[in-house]
Amino acid sequence: MISPLRYPGAKRQLVPVIEGLIAANIPPPRLLVEPFCGGATTTLRLLGAGVAEHGILADVDPLVAAFWKTAAFDSAWLLSAMRELKITVEEWDNWRAATPRSRRDRALKCLFLNRTTFSGILHGRAGPIGGRAQASQYKIDCRFGLDGLTRRINGVAELAATGRLLDVWQADWRTTLRRVSERFSSLAGDEVLIYLDPPYVDKALWLYEWSFQSREHSALASVLLEDMPYRWLLSYDDHAAVRDLYCGRSGQVTLHVSHRYTAAGSEKRTVKDELLVTNLPTIPSSDRYRVLDLQSTTNQAVLD
Ligand SMILES: C[S@@+](CC[C@H](N)C(=O)[O-])C[C@H]1O[C@@H](n2cnc3c(N)ncnc32)[C@H](O)[C@@H]1O
């Protein structure tokens, strides 16, 4: 399962690590909820691999939520509307200025801008791929391959048609958590896993329309550490503010994950440092991460 959206902050390289952590814990999740879904890479892959039985995607951004709802439950319309799009700088200006009223048009705006804007950024200052003059070798349509997008959107629709992707909500994370407890009260706490990938601490204002202020990061930490009936797993870029919020607090384990990768257009190997914080009871040993902080009082972490 590959996401049809290119998303700033997508945690592709973390997915195998997350999969290993979930698979080490019993029972496996019956419901996986992603309240900051963005490009939804993690949920799509975990549902595709059968690591969780069912999933729900949610995001506060109306464009993002409309895209997932339409890809999942109205894909025939989306695929046919996508084929009618003209991928030009003039159309890019029109979509940028548009304020679509219907869910379908918001979905199309999301798809168009995500696939034609620098780094997939939907809002703010980022311009079209290839620049306004289109003088670069990469033109505005270079990420708009219809066959690949069709396959990916069909993949999302298939997850929905088979009952694995249950729903998509346009909601703030607090509303998402409240709805889960209202609508899935028959599930036990250990049958639900909430995977959270909130906006970056540093760069969120530039990347997302709905970004977090520091008090939101601490409000989220309070809910997760003090008031959470479910299993949860949180990913962040490694940042001192995040370590301050979680390390040393009971009920969590913090893992440090480093990836080596070569950035596009560069020869240099770069290291990206990320944190995974979780209340999962079992943490298997792995060379993919280092345990920073083991403060779990309710959980028994298993470490070799
Ligand atoms: C780091 S991105 C998620 C990236 C995603 N995990 C992926 O793989 O593509 C953060 C997302 O959180 C959303 N967001 C920001 N504030 C939010 C809030 N208060 N409630 C829910 N979603 C929010 C943004 O719209 C953005 O899509």
The ligand as an SDF file (V2000), in Angstrom:
LIG
                    3D

 27 29  0  0  0  0  0  0  0  0999 V2000
    3.2180   15.2710   10.6380 C   0  0  0  0  0  0  0  0  0  0  0  0
    1.7240   15.4340    9.7150 S   0  0  0  0  0  0  0  0  0  0  0  0
    1.2350   13.7910    9.6320 C   0  0  0  0  0  0  0  0  0  0  0  0
    2.0240   13.0290    8.6030 C   0  0  0  0  0  0  0  0  0  0  0  0
    1.5110   11.6090    8.4250 C   0  0  0  0  0  0  0  0  0  0  0  0
    1.8090   10.7920    9.5730 N   0  0  0  0  0  0  0  0  0  0  0  0
    2.0610   10.9730    7.1700 C   0  0  0  0  0  0  0  0  0  0  0  0
    2.6420    9.8780    7.2360 O   0  0  0  0  0  0  0  0  0  0  0  0
    1.8910   11.5510    6.1110 O   0  0  0  0  0  0  0  0  0  0  0  0
    0.6270   16.2140   10.8330 C   0  0  0  0  0  0  0  0  0  0  0  0
   -0.8280   16.3190   10.4190 C   0  0  0  0  0  0  0  0  0  0  0  0
   -1.5720   16.8000   11.5630 O   0  0  0  0  0  0  0  0  0  0  0  0
   -2.6360   17.6160   11.1230 C   0  0  0  0  0  0  0  0  0  0  0  0
   -3.0790   18.4320   12.2770 N   0  0  0  0  0  0  0  0  0  0  0  0
   -2.5530   19.6100   12.7290 C   0  0  0  0  0  0  0  0  0  0  0  0
   -3.2110   20.0180   13.8470 N   0  0  0  0  0  0  0  0  0  0  0  0
   -4.1430   19.0790   14.1140 C   0  0  0  0  0  0  0  0  0  0  0  0
   -5.1240   18.9210   15.1480 C   0  0  0  0  0  0  0  0  0  0  0  0
   -5.2660   19.8520   16.1020 N   0  0  0  0  0  0  0  0  0  0  0  0
   -5.9120   17.8110   15.1470 N   0  0  0  0  0  0  0  0  0  0  0  0
   -5.7910   16.8800   14.1660 C   0  0  0  0  0  0  0  0  0  0  0  0
   -4.8900   16.9830   13.1310 N   0  0  0  0  0  0  0  0  0  0  0  0
   -4.0670   18.0620   13.1230 C   0  0  0  0  0  0  0  0  0  0  0  0
   -2.0660   18.3890    9.9500 C   0  0  0  0  0  0  0  0  0  0  0  0
   -3.1200   18.8200    9.0990 O   0  0  0  0  0  0  0  0  0  0  0  0
   -1.1650   17.3130    9.3030 C   0  0  0  0  0  0  0  0  0  0  0  0
   -1.8680   16.6290    8.2980 O   0  0  0  0  0  0  0  0  0  0  0  0
  1  2  1  0
  2  3  1  0
  2 10  1  0
  3  4  1  0
  4  5  1  0
  5  6  1  0
  5  7  1  0
  7  8  2  0
  7  9  1  0
 10 11  1  0
 11 12  1  0
 11 26  1  0
 12 13  1  0
 13 14  1  0
 13 24  1  0
 14 15  1  0
 14 23  1  0
 15 16  2  0
 16 17  1  0
 17 18  1  0
 17 23  2  0
 18 19  1  0
 18 20  2  0
 20 21  1  0
 21 22  2  0
 22 23  1  0
 24 25  1  0
 24 26  1  0
 26 27  1  0
M  CHG  2   2   1   9  -1
M  END
$$$$
